[in-house]
Amino acid sequence: MGQAPTNDLRIVLLQHDLAWEDKTANQRAFTSLVADSAEPGSLVVLPELCDVGFTMQAARAAAPSSLPWAQELAARHQVWLQAGLALSEAGRVFNAACVIGPDGTLRATYRKTFLFSYGTETEHYAAGPGPIVVDIAGWKVAPFICYDLRFPEVWRHAALAGAELFTLSANWPARRHAHWAALVRARAIENQAFVACCNRVGHDPNLAYDGGSALIDPLGEAIVLGDGRAGALVAVARRDTIESWRRDFGALRDLQPRWLGGAHAHP
């Protein structure tokens, strides 16, 4: 008899120097990057607001919708795709992470919970209702966006809802890189989960970005770690790593949910 499938997941993180508010250029670049790096069944993670950059021109970022481009891209290469996009819904614009299946269907939309008031994001985008957990190739995945990284309570709620892998799309500036490096590891360690984080590189009119995209395992070790250069980072999240660690070191089993309040992650 053959061995049961391991359900390991190939993850591709595409850190890129985003062209400022230029959808055509950014979409062309990511189309090429996905073609060069993706294999069918992979999970491909793009940065926050991947085809415009961290602009406060919310209406311009949302129109025309970039979702059809992302869906066609996922379907063409038969990959799971998390694309950071601006979405217009009922007169409001959300900074969103759209999770698209290998058949091109939109499987889930996460709307950024914590908006970056320091950068005036609260004045231009609407906040989402909280974390979600979605099934990706047999993994329970919780997508997040950039500033959410600083708020561990929502990550914990997602972990209690079954999340095994957190995916983070970001435009995290170089001046606070030390915070990024510490927090992505902390979120993995405290939730005994993988963290796949994709940050941009380069410059926009306001800030510099130095990447640092990574796949962090449940023990806080970097399986792959990017520097400040654009490109594709590829690594595998292994099922036996998370299962054995959660079984042998039962920190999640020792949680006391009464300290977390009554919020819940959404399916």
Residue, then its C-alpha position, 0 to 999 in steps of 0.5 A: m500500500g502507498q503512503a497517505p498524502t502528506n498534504d504539504l503546501r508549496i508557497v510562493l511569496l512575490q515581493h516586488d517594487l510596486a509602481w506607484e498607482d500604476k495598475t497596468a505595470n504592476q499587473r503585468a509584472f505579477t503576471s510574469l512573476v506568477a508564470d515564472s514561479a508558480e506550479p499548479g496547486s501552489l499558494v501564491v501570496l502578493p503584497e498589500l494593495c499589490d497593483v497600486g501601492f499603499t495609496m490613500q486615493a482609495a476610489r482610484a485604487a478600487a476602480p476599475s476592479s482588479l479582481p477579474w485580473a487576479q481571478e484570471l491569473a489564478a485560473r490560468h496557472q491553476v494556483w491558489l492566489q492571495a491578492g491584496l486589492a482595493l475593493s469598492e462595496a456599497g459606497r465604501v472601499f476596503n483594503a482587502a486580501c482576496v483568496i482565489g482558487p485554482d479554478g478562478t473562483l473567489r473563495a474568500t475576502y478578508r477586509k483589513t481589520f486594523l487600519f493604519s491611522y498614523g498613515t491616515e488609512t482610517e480616513h480613506y478606507a473602511a475597516g473590516p469585521g474581523p478575521i476569517v478562516v478559509d480552506i486552502a488545499g486542505w489547510k485552514v488559513a487565516p489571511f491578514i494585512c500589514y498593520d494587523l500584525r501588531f494586534p495579536e488578539v485577532w490572530r489568536h481568535a483565528a487560531l482558536a477557529g482552527a487556523e494552521l497557516f497565517t498569510l500576511s500581505a504587506n507594505w511594511p516600511a524599512r524604518r520599522h523592519a525590526h518590528w516586522a522581523a520580531l512580530v512575524r516570528a511571535r505570531a507563529i510561535e504563540n499560535q503554533a502555526f506557519v506564517a507566510c508573509c509577503n512584503r513589498v520592496g523599493h520606494d513609493p513617494n513616501l517611504a522605502y521598503d526592504g522586503g523581508s518576506a518569509l515563511i516562518d514555521p510554528l517554532g519561529e524558524a524561517i524556512v525561507l527569508g527574503d532580503g531587500r531585492a525583488g523576486a520570488l521566494v518559494a518554500v513548503a509548509r509541511r503538515d508533519t511539522i505543525e501536527s507534531w509540534r502541537r501534539d508534543f508541546g501543547a501550548l494551544r491546549d492550555l489556552q484559557p479562552r475566557w481571557l479573549g472576550g466573545a469575538h469569533a473568526h468568521p468561516 
